[in-house]
């Protein structure tokens, strides 16, 4: 069974580097590398939502966050 169209049950970031760990309903786990010294590994956002959010795993193992100005 592939992972296409399976429900996501949990999403987390690793504590050492911003590896993205996505757990699926079937018990499978999708691991997305979050560290590269020179490149952005992944970005996550909602371009179709009412507010613009963007999380990016930036070079060197950190996370950059863009959020609405009214967010505290």
C-alpha positions as CSV (number, residue, x, y, z in Angstrom):
1,X,0.0,0.0,0.0
2,X,1.3,3.4,-1.0
3,X,1.1,6.6,1.1
4,X,-1.0,8.5,-1.4
5,X,-4.2,9.9,0.2
6,X,-3.5,8.5,3.6
7,X,-4.6,10.7,6.5
8,X,-1.9,12.5,8.5
9,X,-2.2,11.8,12.2
10,X,0.8,13.7,13.6
11,X,3.4,16.2,12.4
12,X,6.5,17.0,14.4
13,X,9.9,18.6,14.1
14,X,13.0,16.8,15.3
15,X,14.7,18.4,18.3
16,X,18.3,18.4,16.9
17,X,17.6,19.6,13.3
18,X,14.3,20.7,11.7
19,X,13.7,17.3,10.2
20,X,10.0,17.0,9.4
21,X,8.4,13.8,10.7
22,X,4.9,13.1,9.3
23,X,3.0,10.1,10.8
24,X,0.2,8.5,8.7
25,X,-2.9,6.7,9.7
26,X,-1.4,3.4,8.4
27,X,1.5,3.6,10.8
28,X,4.0,4.6,8.1
29,X,6.2,7.6,8.7
30,X,7.4,10.1,6.1
31,X,10.7,11.6,7.1
32,X,11.9,14.9,5.3
33,X,15.5,15.9,5.9
34,X,15.7,19.3,7.6
35,X,19.4,19.9,7.5
36,X,21.7,21.2,4.7
37,X,24.5,23.7,5.2
38,X,23.7,25.5,2.0
39,X,20.1,25.0,0.9
40,X,16.5,25.2,2.2
41,X,15.4,21.6,2.7
42,X,11.6,22.2,2.8
43,X,8.9,24.8,3.2
44,X,5.4,24.5,4.5
45,X,2.6,27.0,4.1
46,X,-1.0,27.5,3.2
47,X,-1.2,29.6,0.0
48,X,-5.0,29.0,-0.2
49,X,-5.8,30.0,3.4
50,X,-7.1,33.4,4.6
51,X,-3.8,34.3,6.2
52,X,-0.3,33.7,5.0
53,X,1.9,31.4,7.0
54,X,5.2,30.0,5.9
55,X,7.7,27.8,7.7
56,X,11.1,27.1,6.1
57,X,13.9,24.8,7.1
58,X,16.7,27.3,6.4
59,X,20.4,26.5,5.7
60,X,22.3,25.5,8.8
61,X,19.5,23.7,10.6
62,X,17.1,26.4,11.8
63,X,13.5,27.4,11.0
64,X,12.3,30.7,9.6
65,X,8.7,31.6,10.2
66,X,6.5,34.2,8.4
67,X,3.2,34.8,10.0
68,X,0.4,37.5,9.9
69,X,1.4,40.7,11.6
70,X,-1.5,40.5,14.0
71,X,-0.3,37.1,15.3
72,X,1.2,37.5,18.8
